[in-house]
Amino acid sequence: MEEPQLGEAQPEHVYPPDDERISLARAFGGRSLLREVLETVLLTAIIFLVLNTATGRFQVRGSSMEQTLNNGQYLVISKLIYWIHPPERGDIIVFHPPNSPAEDYIKRITGLPGEQVEIRGGEVWVDGTPIEEPYIANPGFYSGAWNLGDGEYFVLGDNRSNSSDSHSWGVLPEENIVGKAWLCYWPPEEWSLMSHYTFPEPVDQED
């Protein structure tokens, strides 16, 4: 066995007292926990902000969209879809009506900017051509004609005989549109992605 040589320093480990080590561990552990809590709160706030920017929640009130939508249903609205493309005929949208901008309405787009919309005894004509609407519950029995300017839309409820819409208060400015109905999430048995009617492309008439 080798004996240590004279003058050779031997390492000596000095440990802090037990109570000091415990307090240090608590301090660093507490800091780590606080950081995790703050990160979780921040992440939750970011997710909430993104979701509220991109989507909205809406409750159907009344019967103006029957049979497509029923009173009491809850929907998710896409607010960003119209950043990608403009509103289309057949879209079900949530908007602020010009005559009551503090309220939210839900209706279907039937007329687009630059078009002439005419209602003849409940039948909708666009630029002199009748459009097929398989989704309406009651056609309504009113008439009128509207010329849409740039950024103006014509909206009607699917239950025409019981709906406050463009036939009564006029055209809808594009800036009043909140978003497009995307999903019905309540009640659970009626959960579904929204079905938006796609109109066929007009066929050019041959001479």
N, CA, C and O of each residue as an XYZ file, in Angstrom:
828
protein
N       0.850     -1.201      0.000
C       0.000      0.000      0.000
C       0.877      1.238      0.000
O       1.811      1.383      0.788
N       0.528      2.123     -0.924
C       1.329      3.334     -1.072
C       0.974      4.342     -0.020
O      -0.202      4.616      0.220
N       1.976      4.892      0.604
C       1.719      5.923      1.602
C       1.775      7.276      0.938
O       2.621      7.507      0.074
N       0.893      8.172      1.324
C       0.943      9.514      0.734
C       2.243     10.209      1.066
O       2.729     10.159      2.196
N       2.794     10.858      0.060
C       4.056     11.564      0.258
C       3.813     12.857      1.019
O       2.750     13.474      0.949
N       4.859     13.232      1.752
C       4.774     14.472      2.523
C       4.619     15.660      1.584
O       5.233     15.709      0.519
N       3.807     16.596      1.984
C       3.625     17.817      1.188
C       2.564     17.685      0.107
O       2.250     18.658     -0.579
N       2.005     16.480     -0.051
C       0.977     16.268     -1.078
C      -0.392     16.601     -0.488
O      -0.816     15.998      0.498
N      -1.075     17.563     -1.101
C      -2.367     18.014     -0.557
C      -3.448     16.980     -0.824
O      -3.542     16.442     -1.927
N      -4.242     16.711      0.161
C      -5.349     15.768      0.031
C      -6.658     16.566     -0.117
O      -6.914     17.484      0.663
N      -7.492     16.213     -1.128
C      -8.744     16.959     -1.308
C      -9.672     16.778     -0.130
O      -9.760     15.707      0.471
N     -10.344     17.834      0.173
C     -11.280     17.778      1.301
C     -12.622     18.358      0.855
O     -12.690     19.514      0.436
N     -13.684     17.563      0.944
C     -15.017     18.005      0.520
C     -15.748     18.616      1.702
O     -15.908     18.005      2.759
N     -16.184     19.848      1.478
C     -16.910     20.545      2.537
C     -18.362     20.693      2.098
O     -18.621     21.319      1.071
N     -19.300     20.148      2.830
C     -20.718     20.198      2.492
C     -21.422     21.229      3.361
O     -21.103     21.379      4.540
N     -22.375     21.932      2.779
C     -23.147     22.862      3.605
C     -24.005     22.088      4.581
O     -24.299     20.914      4.356
N     -24.401     22.715      5.635
C     -25.281     22.052      6.612
C     -26.553     21.554      5.930
O     -26.986     22.086      4.907
N     -27.141     20.509      6.533
C     -28.325     19.894      5.938
C     -29.462     20.885      5.741
O     -30.115     20.874      4.698
N     -29.708     21.741      6.727
C     -30.828     22.673      6.621
C     -30.623     23.669      5.491
O     -31.587     24.113      4.869
N     -29.349     24.026      5.220
C     -29.067     24.963      4.131
C     -29.321     24.306      2.782
O     -29.854     24.931      1.865
N     -28.929     23.018      2.670
C     -29.163     22.305      1.423
C     -30.660     22.165      1.142
O     -31.094     22.288     -0.003
N     -31.423     21.913      2.162
C     -32.871     21.772      2.001
C     -33.493     23.081      1.536
O     -34.355     23.085      0.658
N     -33.055     24.200      2.127
C     -33.620     25.497      1.749
C     -33.261     25.856      0.312
O     -34.071     26.451     -0.400
N     -32.030     25.492     -0.127
C     -31.633     25.754     -1.511
C     -32.484     24.933     -2.478
O     -32.938     25.441     -3.503
N     -32.694     23.669     -2.147
C     -33.500     22.799     -3.006
C     -34.921     23.333     -3.123
O     -35.514     23.320     -4.202
N     -35.456     23.800     -2.005
C     -36.813     24.351     -2.031
C     -36.883     25.606     -2.899
O     -37.841     25.813     -3.643
N     -35.848     26.435     -2.788
C     -35.827     27.685     -3.550
C     -35.819     27.401     -5.043
O     -36.608     27.981     -5.790
N     -34.913     26.491     -5.494
C     -34.827     26.178     -6.918
C     -36.054     25.411     -7.392
O     -36.533     25.618     -8.507
N     -36.565     24.519     -6.531
C     -37.782     23.786     -6.880
C     -38.968     24.714     -7.001
O     -39.793     24.548     -7.900
N     -39.072     25.694     -6.107
C     -40.159     26.665     -6.151
C     -40.094     27.517     -7.400
O     -41.115     27.828     -8.014
N     -38.843     27.902     -7.778
C     -38.674     28.705     -8.976
C     -39.106     27.928    -10.222
O     -39.751     28.481    -11.112
N     -38.748     26.657    -10.278
C     -39.096     25.808    -11.415
C     -40.610     25.646    -11.528
O     -41.163     25.709    -12.626
N     -41.275     25.438    -10.403
C     -42.727     25.288    -10.402
C     -43.408     26.577    -10.843
O     -44.359     26.542    -11.624
N     -42.923     27.720    -10.344
C     -43.492     29.008    -10.720
C     -43.338     29.245    -12.218
O     -44.252     29.743    -12.875
N     -42.168     28.882    -12.752
C     -41.927     29.060    -14.186
C     -42.887     28.203    -15.008
O     -43.421     28.660    -16.019
N     -43.104     26.969    -14.580
C     -44.023     26.086    -15.296
C     -45.442     26.642    -15.284
O     -46.146     26.595    -16.293
N     -45.855     27.169    -14.134
C     -47.197     27.742    -14.028
C     -47.338     28.941    -14.960
O     -48.339     29.069    -15.665
N     -46.325     29.828    -14.964
C     -46.366     31.012    -15.821
C     -46.383     30.629    -17.294
O     -47.115     31.226    -18.083
N     -45.578     29.631    -17.671
C     -45.548     29.183    -19.063
C     -46.897     28.598    -19.481
O     -47.366     28.827    -20.596
N     -47.512     27.843    -18.573
C     -48.822     27.255    -18.870
C     -49.879     28.335    -19.053
O     -50.686     28.273    -19.980
N     -49.870     29.333    -18.157
C     -50.831     30.435    -18.253
C     -50.629     31.206    -19.554
O     -51.597     31.556    -20.228
N     -49.362     31.471    -19.907
C     -49.057     32.216    -21.130
C     -49.502     31.438    -22.365
O     -50.102     32.004    -23.279
N     -49.206     30.137    -22.388
C     -49.603     29.306    -23.523
C     -51.121     29.253    -23.664
O     -51.652     29.322    -24.772
N     -51.814     29.130    -22.538
C     -53.281     29.108    -22.557
C     -53.836     30.420    -23.105
O     -54.786     30.424    -23.888
N     -53.228     31.540    -22.683
C     -53.682     32.855    -23.157
C     -53.461     33.001    -24.662
O     -54.304     33.559    -25.363
N     -52.324     32.497    -25.158
C     -52.024     32.583    -26.591
C     -53.018     31.748    -27.393
O     -53.547     32.201    -28.409
N     -53.270     30.508    -26.921
C     -54.228     29.634    -27.606
C     -55.617     30.265    -27.620
O     -56.307     30.237    -28.639
N     -56.027     30.839    -26.476
C     -57.335     31.490    -26.381
C     -57.427     32.656    -27.362
O     -58.448     32.835    -28.025
N     -56.350     33.455    -27.453
C     -56.336     34.610    -28.349
C     -56.426     34.171    -29.807
O     -57.174     34.751    -30.593
N     -55.654     33.135    -30.163
C     -55.663     32.632    -31.538
C     -57.042     32.086    -31.905
O     -57.569     32.379    -32.978
N     -57.624     31.286    -30.999
C     -58.939     30.703    -31.268
C     -60.009     31.775    -31.415
O     -60.888     31.659    -32.269
N     -59.944     32.822    -30.586
C     -60.950     33.877    -30.659
C     -60.736     34.787    -31.855
O     -61.675     35.434    -32.319
N     -59.506     34.842    -32.358
C     -59.247     35.603    -33.574
C     -59.731     34.835    -34.792
O     -60.287     35.419    -35.722
N     -59.519     33.524    -34.786
C     -59.844     32.693    -35.945
C     -61.284     32.205    -35.956
O     -61.853     31.979    -37.024
N     -61.882     32.041    -34.774
C     -63.230     31.472    -34.704
C     -64.093     32.247    -33.714
O     -63.598     33.068    -32.942
N     -65.379     31.969    -33.754
C     -66.315     32.542    -32.794
C     -67.399     31.522    -32.492
O     -67.571     30.560    -33.239
N     -68.120     31.721    -31.419
C     -69.225     30.852    -31.044
C     -70.537     31.610    -31.213
O     -70.619     32.804    -30.927
N     -71.548     30.907    -31.674
C     -72.829     31.553    -31.978
C     -73.968     30.608    -31.629
O     -73.917     29.417    -31.939
N     -74.998     31.147    -30.983
C     -76.187     30.353    -30.687
C     -77.319     30.759    -31.621
O     -77.640     31.940    -31.755
N     -77.915     29.765    -32.261
C     -79.058     30.016    -33.140
C     -80.268     30.358    -32.278
O     -80.633     29.611    -31.370
N     -80.880     31.499    -32.577
C     -82.087     31.915    -31.855
C     -83.204     32.144    -32.867
O     -83.071     32.945    -33.792
N     -84.298     31.430    -32.675
C     -85.424     31.596    -33.574
C     -85.468     30.523    -34.657
O     -84.657     29.596    -34.679
N     -86.439     30.679    -35.550
C     -86.708     29.645    -36.560
C     -86.414     30.097    -37.980
O     -86.834     29.434    -38.928
N     -85.699     31.212    -38.155
C     -85.528     31.780    -39.496
C     -84.676     30.923    -40.427
O     -84.721     31.109    -41.643
N     -83.891     29.975    -39.870
C     -83.055     29.125    -40.728
C     -83.528     27.668    -40.760
O     -82.813     26.797    -41.256
N     -84.727     27.401    -40.235
C     -85.262     26.039    -40.351
C     -85.519     25.727    -41.834
O     -85.907     26.633    -42.571
N     -85.327     24.528    -42.287
C     -84.999     23.309    -41.569
C     -83.490     23.065    -41.450
O     -83.074     22.057    -40.879
N     -82.685     23.958    -41.970
C     -81.233     23.768    -41.946
C     -80.682     23.862    -40.536
O     -79.893     23.014    -40.119
N     -81.091     24.886    -39.797
C     -80.640     25.102    -38.422
C     -81.852     25.277    -37.516
O     -82.874     25.832    -37.919
N     -81.716     24.796    -36.292
C     -82.831     24.854    -35.349
C     -82.519     25.748    -34.154
O     -81.357     25.940    -33.796
N     -83.542     26.277    -33.558
C     -83.403     27.134    -32.385
C     -82.623     26.419    -31.274
O     -82.904     25.265    -30.949
N     -81.639     27.122    -30.697
C     -80.877     26.578    -29.581
C     -79.587     25.887    -29.956
O     -78.798     25.558    -29.070
N     -79.340     25.653    -31.232
C     -78.080     25.026    -31.631
C     -76.909     25.990    -31.410
O     -77.059     27.207    -31.518
N     -75.736     25.415    -31.097
C     -74.514     26.210    -30.949
C     -73.570     25.900    -32.101
O     -73.351     24.739    -32.448
N     -73.014     26.956    -32.689
C     -72.155     26.806    -33.860
C     -70.783     27.413    -33.619
O     -70.627     28.324    -32.806
N     -69.791     26.895    -34.336
C     -68.473     27.519    -34.412
C     -68.407     28.253    -35.745
O     -68.751     27.698    -36.788
N     -67.965     29.497    -35.700
C     -67.887     30.347    -36.883
C     -66.427     30.553    -37.278
O     -65.594     30.871    -36.430
N     -66.118     30.373    -38.554
C     -64.775     30.675    -39.055
C     -64.706     32.152    -39.434
O     -65.420     32.604    -40.329
N     -63.840     32.902    -38.745
C     -63.716     34.336    -39.020
C     -62.669     34.644    -40.092
O     -62.663     35.738    -40.656
N     -61.785     33.684    -40.374
C     -60.659     33.946    -41.270
C     -60.871     33.435    -42.686
O     -60.090     33.765    -43.579
N     -61.916     32.632    -42.913
C     -62.100     32.006    -44.219
C     -62.204     33.033    -45.340
O     -61.745     32.789    -46.455
N     -62.811     34.188    -45.044
C     -62.992     35.188    -46.093
C     -61.758     36.064    -46.289
O     -61.771     36.978    -47.113
N     -60.694     35.791    -45.538
C     -59.396     36.366    -45.861
C     -58.782     35.605    -47.034
O     -57.929     36.128    -47.750
N     -59.233     34.354    -47.219
C     -58.684     33.490    -48.265
C     -59.458     33.658    -49.565
O     -58.864     33.741    -50.640
N     -60.782     33.709    -49.469
C     -61.617     33.897    -50.662
C     -62.870     34.660    -50.261
O     -63.251     34.646    -49.090
N     -63.518     35.329    -51.217
C     -64.708     36.119    -50.876
C     -65.900     35.222    -50.566
O     -65.902     34.046    -50.930
N     -66.910     35.767    -49.898
C     -68.131     34.998    -49.646
C     -68.753     34.510    -50.951
O     -68.655     35.167    -51.988
N     -69.396     33.344    -50.877
C     -69.988     32.730    -52.065
C     -71.483     32.519    -51.868
O     -71.976     32.438    -50.743
N     -72.187     32.433    -52.982
C     -73.616     32.155    -52.918
C     -73.838     30.783    -52.270
O     -73.161     29.812    -52.608
N     -74.780     30.717    -51.348
C     -75.044     29.471    -50.640
C     -74.394     29.401    -49.272
O     -74.771     28.560    -48.456
N     -73.415     30.276    -48.999
C     -72.756     30.288    -47.685
C     -73.742     30.705    -46.594
O     -74.541     31.624    -46.776
N     -73.668     30.013    -45.463
C     -74.424     30.418    -44.270
C     -73.490     31.262    -43.420
O     -72.439     30.783    -42.994
N     -73.856     32.504    -43.171
C     -72.951     33.441    -42.507
C     -73.596     34.071    -41.272
O     -74.818     34.156    -41.155
N     -72.732     34.507    -40.360
C     -73.138     35.322    -39.211
C     -72.699     36.751    -39.500
O     -71.593     36.977    -39.992
N     -73.557     37.709    -39.198
C     -73.263     39.102    -39.546
C     -74.017     40.043    -38.613
O     -74.888     39.627    -37.849
N     -73.656     41.325    -38.696
C     -74.371     42.381    -37.980
C     -75.314     43.067    -38.975
O     -74.841     43.685    -39.929
N     -76.622     42.976    -38.779
C     -77.541     43.616    -39.725
C     -77.403     45.133    -39.684
O     -77.220     45.704    -38.609
N     -77.486     45.795    -40.836
C     -77.306     47.257    -40.880
C     -78.290     48.015    -39.996
O     -77.952     49.073    -39.465
N     -79.500     47.490    -39.833
C     -80.506     48.192    -39.035
C     -80.382     47.921    -37.544
O     -81.068     48.551    -36.738
N     -79.495     46.970    -37.163
C     -79.287     46.654    -35.744
C     -77.871     46.100    -35.560
O     -77.706     44.914    -35.273
N     -76.841     46.953    -35.723
C     -75.452     46.488    -35.776
C     -74.919     45.853    -34.494
O     -73.866     45.216    -34.523
N     -75.614     46.009    -33.383
C     -75.149     45.393    -32.134
C     -75.555     43.919    -32.040
O     -75.073     43.196    -31.168
N     -76.437     43.475    -32.933
C     -76.927     42.096    -32.892
C     -76.183     41.213    -33.884
O     -75.517     41.705    -34.795
N     -76.306     39.893    -33.692
C     -75.761     38.909    -34.625
C     -76.915     38.154    -35.266
O     -77.791     37.633    -34.575
N     -76.908     38.102    -36.600
C     -77.902     37.330    -37.343
C     -77.185     36.208    -38.088
O     -75.977     36.268    -38.317
N     -77.951     35.185    -38.461
C     -77.407     34.126    -39.311
C     -78.380     33.890    -40.465
O     -79.564     33.632    -40.250
N     -77.866     33.983    -41.695
C     -78.687     33.806    -42.901
C     -77.810     33.173    -43.992
O     -76.640     32.858    -43.776
N     -78.419     33.000    -45.164
C     -77.707     32.412    -46.297
C     -77.533     33.459    -47.404
O     -78.451     34.227    -47.691
N     -76.357     33.482    -48.018
C     -76.098     34.419    -49.112
C     -76.800     33.924    -50.379
O     -76.624     32.780    -50.798
N     -77.601     34.812    -50.980
C     -78.250     34.467    -52.250
C     -77.839     35.398    -53.384
O     -77.964     35.034    -54.553
N     -77.350     36.596    -53.059
C     -76.928     37.541    -54.084
C     -75.538     38.078    -53.813
O     -75.179     38.339    -52.664
N     -74.743     38.247    -54.886
C     -73.347     38.676    -54.776
C     -73.160     40.084    -55.337
O     -74.026     40.584    -56.057
N     -72.025     40.733    -55.010
C     -71.778     42.094    -55.493
C     -71.922     42.208    -57.016
O     -71.449     41.357    -57.770
N     -72.592     43.286    -57.442
C     -72.758     43.546    -58.868
C     -73.957     42.869    -59.500
O     -74.246     43.101    -60.674
N     -74.668     42.032    -58.743
C     -75.807     41.310    -59.312
C     -77.117     42.060    -59.069
O     -77.212     42.930    -58.204
N     -78.119     41.690    -59.863
C     -79.476     42.164    -59.603
C     -80.275     40.987    -59.049
O     -80.369     39.934    -59.681
N     -80.842     41.176    -57.877
C     -81.655     40.136    -57.247
C     -83.114     40.570    -57.300
O     -83.466     41.694    -56.942
N     -83.942     39.649    -57.756
C     -85.378     39.926    -57.825
C     -86.126     38.761    -57.188
O     -85.789     37.598    -57.413
N     -87.132     39.078    -56.400
C     -87.986     38.046    -55.815
C     -89.372     38.198    -56.421
O     -90.010     39.245    -56.313
N     -89.821     37.115    -57.065
C     -91.125     37.112    -57.716
C     -92.007     36.072    -57.033
O     -91.881     34.872    -57.279
N     -92.895     36.547    -56.178
C     -93.791     35.630    -55.490
C     -93.066     34.564    -54.698
O     -93.509     33.417    -54.633
N     -91.948     34.943    -54.097
C     -91.187     34.006    -53.274
C     -90.048     33.319    -54.000
O     -89.191     32.720    -53.351
N     -90.009     33.385    -55.332
C     -88.922     32.757    -56.095
C     -87.811     33.776    -56.345
O     -88.078     34.907    -56.752
N     -86.560     33.366    -56.098
C     -85.422     34.272    -56.245
C     -84.847     34.171    -57.656
O     -84.550     33.083    -58.150
N     -84.697     35.332    -58.288
C     -84.069     35.422    -59.607
C     -82.801     36.254    -59.470
O     -82.799     37.286    -58.798
N     -81.728     35.807    -60.105
C     -80.464     36.541    -60.097
C     -80.078     36.856    -61.536
O     -79.895     35.954    -62.353
N     -79.955     38.143    -61.835
C     -79.637     38.598    -63.197
C     -80.569     37.969    -64.228
O     -80.135     37.539    -65.297
N     -81.852     37.922    -63.889
C     -82.854     37.443    -64.832
C     -83.016     35.943    -64.914
O     -83.762     35.454    -65.762
N     -82.331     35.188    -64.047
C     -82.417     33.727    -64.067
C     -82.850     33.214    -62.701
O     -82.259     33.605    -61.694
N     -83.870     32.345    -62.630
C     -84.274     31.799    -61.329
C     -83.208     30.850    -60.794
O     -82.579     30.125    -61.564
N     -83.003     30.852    -59.477
C     -82.023     29.944    -58.878
C     -82.751     28.842    -58.117
O     -83.812     29.056    -57.531
N     -82.150     27.667    -58.144
C     -82.733     26.522    -57.457
C     -82.314     26.549    -55.996
O     -81.129     26.682    -55.689
N     -83.287     26.421    -55.089
C     -83.001     26.463    -53.656
C     -83.674     25.287    -52.950
O     -84.778     25.433    -52.424
N     -83.024     24.128    -52.931
C     -83.642     22.943    -52.329
C     -83.725     22.987    -50.809
O     -84.372     22.137    -50.197
N     -83.070     23.976    -50.193
C     -82.955     24.021    -48.735
C     -84.052     24.828    -48.056
O     -84.164     24.783    -46.831
N     -84.869     25.566    -48.811
C     -85.832     26.458    -48.157
C     -87.011     25.672    -47.584
O     -87.469     24.690    -48.167
N     -87.487     26.134    -46.427
C     -88.626     25.492    -45.768
C     -89.935     26.057    -46.311
O     -90.812     25.310    -46.743
N     -90.058     27.385    -46.285
C     -91.236     28.071    -46.816
C     -90.747     29.199    -47.716
O     -89.899     29.987    -47.297
N     -91.261     29.298    -48.947
C     -90.721     30.272    -49.896
C     -91.038     31.722    -49.565
O     -90.307     32.616    -49.992
N     -92.085     31.977    -48.832
C     -92.477     33.363    -48.591
C     -93.240     33.893    -49.794
O     -93.078     33.396    -50.909
N     -94.059     34.884    -49.570
C     -94.880     35.411    -50.659
C     -94.739     36.926    -50.720
O     -95.682     37.665    -50.435
N     -93.556     37.370    -51.094
C     -93.290     38.794    -51.246
C     -92.477     38.985    -52.514
O     -91.927     38.031    -53.063
N     -92.409     40.219    -52.971
C     -91.701     40.526    -54.214
C     -90.855     41.774    -54.029
O     -91.063     42.544    -53.091
N     -89.903     41.967    -54.927
C     -89.041     43.142    -54.874
C     -87.820     42.942    -55.748
O     -87.553     41.834    -56.212
N     -87.076     44.023    -55.973
C     -85.856     43.962    -56.783
C     -84.783     44.828    -56.137
O     -85.072     45.906    -55.618
N     -83.537     44.348    -56.172
C     -82.413     45.036    -55.545
C     -81.190     44.948    -56.457
O     -80.868     43.881    -56.978
N     -80.523     46.071    -56.641
C     -79.266     46.095    -57.385
C     -78.118     46.177    -56.382
O     -78.057     47.113    -55.585
N     -77.217     45.214    -56.417
C     -76.122     45.155    -55.452
C     -74.891     45.863    -55.996
O     -74.473     45.625    -57.129
N     -74.310     46.741    -55.170
C     -73.085     47.425    -55.543
C     -71.852     46.639    -55.120
O     -71.962     45.495    -54.679
N     -70.687     47.248    -55.251
C     -69.445     46.599    -54.820
C     -69.495     46.340    -53.316
O     -69.895     47.210    -52.544
N     -69.090     45.150    -52.910
C     -69.046     44.819    -51.489
C     -70.404     44.692    -50.832
O     -70.510     44.812    -49.612
N     -71.454     44.451    -51.621
C     -72.801     44.299    -51.069
C     -73.341     42.897    -51.365
O     -73.147     42.355    -52.453
N     -74.023     42.327    -50.367
C     -74.556     40.971    -50.489
C     -76.044     40.973    -50.156
O     -76.548     41.843    -49.445
N     -76.730     39.962    -50.700
C     -78.151     39.788    -50.423
C     -78.306     38.489    -49.657
O     -77.903     37.430    -50.138
N     -78.892     38.562    -48.457
C     -79.004     37.378    -47.596
C     -80.466     37.114    -47.253
O     -81.253     38.040    -47.055
N     -80.811     35.828    -47.186
C     -82.174     35.430    -46.847
C     -82.138     34.259    -45.876
O     -81.210     33.451    -45.900
N     -83.153     34.171    -45.023
C     -83.299     33.007    -44.166
C     -83.887     31.848    -44.956
O     -84.620     32.067    -45.920
N     -83.577     30.625    -44.563
C     -84.138     29.468    -45.269
C     -85.634     29.329    -45.012
O     -86.362     28.781    -45.840
N     -86.092     29.825    -43.864
C     -87.523     29.835    -43.548
C     -88.058     31.213    -43.935
O     -88.246     32.080    -43.081
N     -88.299     31.401    -45.225
C     -88.553     32.729    -45.784
C     -89.752     33.438    -45.178
O     -89.771     34.666    -45.096
N     -90.744     32.684    -44.756
C     -91.961     33.316    -44.230
C     -91.787     33.815    -42.796
O     -92.682     34.458    -42.246
N     -90.618     33.515    -42.187
C     -90.403     33.943    -40.799
C     -88.947     34.372    -40.610
O     -88.229     33.820    -39.777
N     -88.522     35.370    -41.399
C     -87.118     35.786    -41.349
C     -86.974     37.278    -41.604
O     -87.541     37.822    -42.552
N     -86.202     37.931    -40.736
C     -85.815     39.327    -40.953
C     -84.498     39.304    -41.717
O     -83.462     38.931    -41.167
N     -84.539     39.699    -42.975
C     -83.351     39.574    -43.826
C     -83.338     40.676    -44.881
O     -84.001     41.701    -44.723
N     -82.581     40.463    -45.957
C     -82.412     41.516    -46.962
C     -83.713     41.926    -47.644
O     -83.820     43.043    -48.149
N     -84.699     41.038    -47.665
C     -85.957     41.419    -48.320
C     -86.678     42.509    -47.525
O     -87.512     43.230    -48.074
N     -86.352     42.632    -46.206
C     -87.034     43.637    -45.383
C     -86.155     44.837    -45.041
O     -86.666     45.950    -44.911
N     -84.820     44.632    -44.890
C     -83.979     45.777    -44.514
C     -82.873     46.107    -45.522
O     -82.060     46.996    -45.272
N     -82.833     45.405    -46.650
C     -81.913     45.795    -47.713
C     -80.627     44.986    -47.772
O     -80.520     43.919    -47.169
N     -79.660     45.509    -48.504
C     -78.421     44.773    -48.775
C     -77.503     44.770    -47.550
O     -77.622     45.609    -46.657
N     -76.585     43.797    -47.538
C     -75.644     43.647    -46.425
C     -74.243     44.058    -46.867
O     -73.692     43.444    -47.781
N     -73.643     45.089    -46.240
C     -72.261     45.458    -46.567
C     -71.284     44.358    -46.132
O     -71.481     43.714    -45.101
N     -70.250     44.157    -46.916
C     -69.284     43.090    -46.625
C     -68.629     43.266    -45.258
O     -68.328     42.279    -44.585
N     -68.405     44.513    -44.841
C     -67.734     44.746    -43.558
C     -68.585     44.319    -42.360
O     -68.073     44.233    -41.243
N     -69.861     44.055    -42.575
C     -70.734     43.595    -41.485
C     -70.682     42.084    -41.274
O     -71.251     41.568    -40.311
N     -69.998     41.373    -42.176
C     -69.932     39.915    -42.074
C     -68.928     39.516    -40.996
O     -67.779     39.956    -41.019
N     -69.362     38.687    -40.057
C     -68.496     38.194    -38.976
C     -67.738     36.953    -39.419
O     -66.537     36.842    -39.173
N     -68.420     36.022    -40.067
C     -67.756     34.802    -40.504
C     -68.737     33.793    -41.069
O     -69.938     34.044    -41.162
N     -68.194     32.651    -41.442
C     -68.963     31.573    -42.069
C     -69.213     30.459    -41.063
O     -68.293     30.023    -40.372
N     -70.455     30.000    -40.982
C     -70.779     28.893    -40.077
C     -69.991     27.654    -40.501
O     -69.988     27.282    -41.675
N     -69.317     27.017    -39.527
C     -68.407     25.916    -39.839
C     -68.814     24.599    -39.184
O     -68.724     23.541    -39.807
N     -69.259     24.662    -37.938
C     -69.501     23.436    -37.189
C     -70.640     23.631    -36.197
O     -70.707     24.653    -35.514
N     -71.530     22.654    -36.119
C     -72.540     22.610    -35.052
C     -72.018     21.661    -33.978
O     -71.782     20.485    -34.252
N     -71.834     22.170    -32.746
C     -71.266     21.329    -31.698
C     -72.236     21.045    -30.537
O     -71.908     20.283    -29.628
N     -73.415     21.653    -30.571
C     -74.380     21.386    -29.501
C     -75.796     21.582    -30.029
O     -76.057     22.562    -30.727
N     -76.715     20.675    -29.712
C     -76.569     19.509    -28.828
C     -75.734     18.399    -29.462
O     -75.606     18.342    -30.685
N     -75.160     17.506    -28.630
C     -74.222     16.490    -29.125
C     -74.789     15.624    -30.242
O     -74.067     15.268    -31.173
N     -76.069     15.283    -30.160
C     -76.647     14.399    -31.183
C     -76.789     15.088    -32.536
O     -77.051     14.430    -33.543
N     -76.616     16.424    -32.564
C     -76.697     17.167    -33.822
C     -75.327     17.675    -34.266
O     -75.225     18.535    -35.141
N     -74.260     17.122    -33.642
C     -72.894     17.526    -34.009
C     -72.656     17.231    -35.482
O     -72.917     16.122    -35.947
N     -72.160     18.228    -36.219
C     -71.867     18.016    -37.643
C     -71.137     19.224    -38.208
O     -71.254     20.337    -37.694
N     -70.381     18.984    -39.279
C     -69.827     20.084    -40.051
C     -70.961     20.705    -40.855
O     -71.854     20.001    -41.327
N     -70.923     22.015    -41.008
C     -71.995     22.697    -41.715
C     -71.944     22.372    -43.204
O     -70.877     22.327    -43.815
N     -73.111     22.151    -43.760
C     -73.228     21.887    -45.191
C     -73.710     23.161    -45.878
O     -74.806     23.651    -45.604
N     -72.882     23.689    -46.771
C     -73.226     24.908    -47.505
C     -73.573     24.523    -48.941
O     -72.785     23.876    -49.631
N     -74.748     24.926    -49.374
C     -75.185     24.540    -50.717
C     -74.298     25.199    -51.767
O     -74.056     26.405    -51.730
N     -73.818     24.378    -52.708
C     -72.994     24.886    -53.806
C     -73.853     24.992    -55.052
O     -74.384     23.994    -55.539
N     -73.985     26.192    -55.560
C     -74.795     26.398    -56.754
C     -74.024     25.978    -57.997
O     -72.817     26.209    -58.080
N     -74.699     25.364    -58.967
C     -74.010     24.984    -60.207
C     -73.565     26.213    -60.980
O     -74.200     27.266    -60.922
N     -72.465     26.062    -61.703
C     -71.989     27.167    -62.530
C     -73.004     27.435    -63.636
O     -73.583     26.500    -64.188
N     -73.224     28.723    -63.965
C     -74.171     29.022    -65.043
C     -73.684     28.476    -66.378
O     -72.491     28.511    -66.679
N     -74.617     27.973    -67.169
C     -74.274     27.415    -68.480
C     -74.539     28.468    -69.539
O     -75.633     29.027    -69.615
N     -73.512     28.738    -70.369
C     -73.684     29.714    -71.444
C     -74.694     29.194    -72.457
O     -74.608     28.050    -72.903
N     -75.635     30.027    -72.808
C     -76.642     29.649    -73.792
C     -76.094     29.855    -75.201
O     -75.533     30.905    -75.511
N     -76.265     28.832    -76.057
C     -75.813     28.946    -77.443
C     -76.853     29.709    -78.255
O     -78.056     29.614    -78.010
N     -76.354     30.470    -79.230
C     -77.274     31.213    -80.101
C     -78.018     30.250    -81.030
O     -78.838     30.684    -81.839
